[in-house]
């Protein structure tokens, strides 16, 4: 759905709020730790046999385009109530309000977080539609790294219609540049330099290479920039034009301004998919209409997560964040029967979402890769780790690699399974085969090969499961 990535972005912010709360054991923490002891020995098969409990562990996202099923997590209604209490004690609602009202939530840089303040960016959409309509451009090369590549490339690969050949370049290696430009006609190639600061070393090197790769006759037309530091972007484009045109004058300054698509410095780099670095490549890949639908999906999730009338337990980002805290901070304890890995697998059963694990790695591990609390105090124990190591790959490929560890290894690794139920590009037989793997792996990881539990699943339950598009699973405890 159009909303597939936005809940993940909101999930990261809520996870930051939850995991940056005080390390002291307040009432909610104490209750959760006591509850974890009682939950450890319960087999998931027992929990899944309770149909009412399984129904409670499901949640529809806005517009019904996203379905979250966490019934295979080792939680009960009591667990979720305690996690909601933890969210209240950590003042998550108040902090979400601060974010919504554009107050400072990034004290390190003294900035708000404005990636949710989404503008329609009409200049981006007009430019992209014009490029697609004229047919003079056949390919696009986007030079950027980190958030200027991971999220934007994921969105493009998930939704592109194939009208333009869109490629991404981040590494400074010659082989990477050769691969990004191989077979392309530079006269019919649009180059996008995407960088928040416009001072990132890797992007600067590749920008210079691409500037020299473009013929002088088309450099002014075929070279554009997405930047928060507009002055630096302008210097780059100005130097590109002036070095190739001795007659460059002040009147051409307006032309350069039109080739810069700015975004706010308050948009974190890892969230750039919601700003011009993500929206321009996506609009070129699918057109402005579908890109606006993508934005509309983001806004619907924003409205839900910022709605004071909606309880935390009914917000998809909070549920995902709370489950992460539960698995990492509560169940991940050696005295509960370890060993456990401080890791989580993200497994998309969808070729178009193959880049999702890499994007989630940045969103979560860059945001939460800390060894101190929000107030600068070092963590007292390893159990206070802010986040897991996130890894993953496309199913069914990873069933033949790290799934051996998930199924038969001694360590327990929580898993997030993701699938897209509707895809017009897939034929029914292949889609059915893929989804059979999706559900079979989720059930086997949750229940093991214990016949008593595995074959007790009722047909009505299995039919209901087939309607779901997101299913975070967890191996047997």
C-alpha positions, 0 to 999 in steps of 0.5 A: 500500500501507499502507507507501507513505509510511513508506519515504519518511520513513525515507529522509529520515532516512538521507539526513540521515545520509549527507549530513551525514558529513564533507566530507573525501574518505575512502576511499569518497568517492574510490572513488565519484568515480573510479567515477563518471568511468568510469560517465558515458559508459556508456549506460543501454541497455547496463546494462539489456541485462544481465538479471542486473544488472537483477534485482539492482537490485530490492528488495521491501519488508516483506510484499511490498507495496512494490517498488523498481526502480532498474535505470534508475539509472546504477549497477552492483553495484560502485556499490551496494557502494561506496555501502554502504561509504560508509554504513558509513564514515558510521556509518549503522548506529550512528546508526540504532541511536541513533535506535532506542534513543531517544538524542539524534539532534537535537543542535540541540534536544537531542532524540531522534527518536521518530516511529518509537515509534508508539503505537496511540493508542486514544483517537484511534481510539475518538473517530474510530470514535464520530464515524463511527458516530453520523452526527452529523458530516458534515464535518471541517475540519483547521486546520494548516500544514506537517507538520500538513497535508502528510503528513496530507492526503496520507494522507487523500486516498490512502485516504479512503472518502468517508463524511466530507467532510474538508478542510484549511486552512492559508492565512490568506487569506479565500478559503482559509477560505471554500473550506474551509467553503463549503457546510458546516453548522457544527453538523455539522462537526468542527474539528481544530486541529493544531499541535505548538507551538500558537503557529504564527501561521497556525494561530492565526489560522485557529483563531480564525476557526473558533472564531467560525464554530462556533455556541456551542451546539456549540463545546465538542463540535465543537472538538478539538486535536492538540498537543505543547504540551498547555498551550497547546491547553488554554488555547485550548479553555478560552477557547473554552468559558468565553467561551460558557458562564458556568457553566463549572466545574472539572468540565469540565476533564476534558471539555477534556482528552478533546478534546486528542490529544497527541503527543511533542515528539520527533516532528518536525513534518514526520513528524506523519503518524505521530502524532495530527495524521495519525492522527486525520484518517485514522481519521476518513477510513477508520476505526480498522481501516485506520488500524491497518493503516497503522501496521502498515505503518510498523512493518514498515519500522521493523523492517526498517531497524532490524534489525542483521542486514539489510545496508544494501543490502537496506533500501529507505530506504538504497537511496533515500538512497544513490542520491540521494547518488550522483546529487547528489554523484558524478554531478552534476559539470561535468567529467563532461559536464554540464550537470546540474540539482541537482533531482529529479522525483517523479512519482506515476502515481496520482490518490490520490497527487497530493500526494506531491511536496509532502510529499516536498518538505517531508520532504527540503528542510526536513530537508536545506536547509542550507549547513553540515555537521552540525558547523557548517562551511560547504560548500567547494563547491556540489557538497557541496549537501545535497539537490536541489530536489524538484519534481513533479506527477501523471502524466499531467498533467506529461507535458504540462508539464515532461516536455519538459525531461526528454526533450529538455532539455540538463540531466539530471534524475533521476526517481522514478516511483511507481504503485499497481498495485492500486486497487479504485476504478479500472476495468481499461481506465483503469488499463491506459492509465495504466500504459502511460504509466507504463512507456513514460515510464520506458523512454523517459527511460532509453533515449531513442529509440535503436532499438538499445536501446529495442526490444532489451527482451525481453518477459520483462523487460517482463512482469516490470516490470509487476509493480513499483510503484515505479520510480526512473528516470533520463534517458540520460547 
